[in-house]
């Protein structure tokens, strides 16, 4: 695994305590709701930072790499949330 350094200059606060079981596992439960993976970091003091990850299907990554398309989708979502929508007949396109 490639080693990377994450420089963290944030304030962390305690959100709970979890026990480590006999097999060295920690159950995070609701703490990482919505994520199926976490990236782990460890500093020289032995402290851990868990960063929840979300996966993006390869077929959809283009949207995150194309700023213009991403902004267009974001604008469309904002318009829809404000009720700025209209019906479109695909035959008219």
C-alpha positions in Angstrom: 0.0 0.0 0.0 1.3 3.4 -0.9 2.1 5.6 2.1 0.7 9.1 2.0 0.8 11.9 4.6 -2.3 13.8 5.5 -1.6 17.1 7.2 -4.5 17.8 9.5 -5.1 21.2 11.1 -8.6 20.7 12.5 -10.3 20.6 15.8 -11.5 17.1 16.7 -14.0 16.4 19.4 -14.9 13.2 21.1 -18.0 11.5 19.8 -18.0 8.3 21.8 -16.0 5.3 23.0 -15.9 1.9 21.4 -14.5 -1.4 22.7 -12.0 -3.4 20.8 -13.0 -7.1 20.6 -10.9 -10.2 20.9 -10.2 -10.1 17.2 -9.0 -6.5 17.3 -12.2 -5.1 15.7 -14.1 -1.9 16.5 -17.8 -1.5 15.6 -18.5 2.0 14.4 -22.1 1.6 13.6 -24.0 4.8 13.0 -20.8 6.9 13.2 -20.0 6.1 9.6 -23.6 5.8 8.3 -23.6 5.9 4.5 -20.0 4.8 4.0 -18.9 1.2 3.4 -15.2 2.0 3.7 -12.9 4.2 5.7 -9.3 5.4 5.0 -7.1 5.0 8.0 -4.3 7.4 9.1 -2.0 7.0 12.1 0.3 9.7 13.5 3.6 9.3 15.4 1.8 9.4 18.7 -0.3 6.4 17.7 -3.5 8.3 17.2 -5.9 7.2 14.5 -8.0 9.2 12.1 -10.7 7.5 10.1 -12.0 9.2 7.0 -15.3 7.8 5.7 -15.2 7.2 2.0 -17.9 7.0 -0.6 -17.3 5.1 -3.9 -18.2 6.6 -7.3 -18.9 4.1 -10.1 -16.3 4.4 -12.9 -19.1 5.1 -15.3 -20.0 8.3 -13.3 -16.5 9.6 -12.5 -16.5 11.8 -15.7 -19.1 14.1 -14.0 -16.7 14.8 -11.1 -13.8 15.4 -13.6 -15.8 17.8 -15.8 -16.3 21.0 -13.9 -18.7 22.5 -16.5 -20.9 19.4 -16.5 -20.9 19.2 -12.7 -21.9 22.8 -12.3 -24.7 22.3 -14.9 -26.1 19.3 -12.9 -25.7 21.3 -9.6 -27.7 24.2 -11.2 -30.4 21.8 -12.4 -30.7 20.3 -8.9 -31.0 23.8 -7.4 -33.6 24.8 -9.9 -35.6 21.6 -9.3 -35.5 22.2 -5.5 -36.9 25.7 -6.1 -39.7 24.3 -8.3 -38.2 25.8 -11.5 -39.0 22.8 -13.7 -41.0 22.2 -16.8 -42.1 19.1 -18.7 -40.2 18.2 -21.8 -41.4 16.0 -24.6 -38.5 13.9 -25.9 -40.0 13.9 -29.3 -39.4 17.7 -29.5 -35.7 17.3 -29.0 
